[in-house]
């Protein structure tokens, strides 16, 4: 689930049945139409639909999706967006395994695993 604090100062909870919930910089509470305007969300949404939750059920498989939607000059999927391209890090979470993996792009995408 994703918990967000809204402009109206109310909490909003978005939950997903199954193993995957895509969350980006755009608030989930703003609805699907708003989310689909972000090319990264649209790409991730389509990727999850094509691969199924089982197809991206590990930190490694989720990292492959994250590589495709990261704002980097070396990413061929990125549309031509003027300005700075600077995804600094990505993180994936496995709530069943109770692990978080952080990957820093300048660290050659090396996995830093944390348990909670």
N, C-alpha and C positions, 0 to 999 in steps of 0.2 A: 504494500500500500504506500501511497505518497500522501503526506499530510502537508497542506499549504495554509498559509495565513493570508486571507483575502483582503482586498481593498476596503471591504466593509467591516474589517476587524473580526471576521468570523472564520473559524477553522473549516477547512474542506478536506474530506478524506476521499481519495480515489483508490479503490481496490480492484484487483484483477483476479479472476479465477484462473488457475493454472500457474505456470512457473515464471512467466515473464511479464513485466510491466515496463514499458518504455517511458522514460521521463527525460525532458530536456529543459532548456532555459525558459521555455514558454509554460505558463501555468496550466496544469491539466484542467483546472476548474473553468478555464475559458472555453473549453469544449473542442471537439474534434475539428471543426471547420477552422478555428484559429490555429490549432496545432499543425494542421496539414499545410499551412502557409510556410512553415519552416521546412526547407528542403531536407534537413537532417532527420526531422521527425518522420516526414513522408517516406524517406528512404528506409529508415529503421522499421517503420510500420509494415512496409511492403516486404522487407527482408524477413521479419518475424512471421508474416503470413506465409511466405514461400518455404521457410525452413522449419516452421513449427517450433513450439517451445522446447521440444527435445533437441532440436538442431542447434540451439544456442544455450544449452543447459549448464555449461561449464564456464569457468573464468576464461579459459583459452578460446573457446568458441565465441564468447561475448566480446573478447578483445578483437577478434577478426572483424566483427561488425563495427566496433568502435573505431578501428583503423579507417574504415570506409567513410565514416561520417565526421572524422576529425578535420579541422581546418588547418591543413598543412600544404605547403607548396608541392610536396612529393606525393600528394594524394590525387590520383587521376579521376576520382569520382567527384571531387569538389567542383562545383560550377564556377564560372569566372566571376568572382566577387571582388570588387575593388577594395583596396585597403589592406590592412595587416591581417595576415593569417597566422593565428597563434594559439592552437590548442597546446597547452603546456603539459597537461596530465589528463588521464582518464582513470576512472575507478569503476570496479564491478563488485557486486555484493552477492553472496550466497547465504541467504538467511537460514537455510536448512543446515548447511555446513558451518555456519557462524564464522565466515571469513570475508575479508575485504581484500581486494587486490588493487594496488595503485601502480600505474605505469607512467613514468615520466618520459616524454618524447626525447628530451636531450640526453637521457640515460639509455638510449637505444631500446626503449620500450621494455626494459628489464622489469620483471615482476617483483613487487614488494608486497609480501603477504602478511596480513595481520589477522589475528583471531580475536573474537570477543565472546 
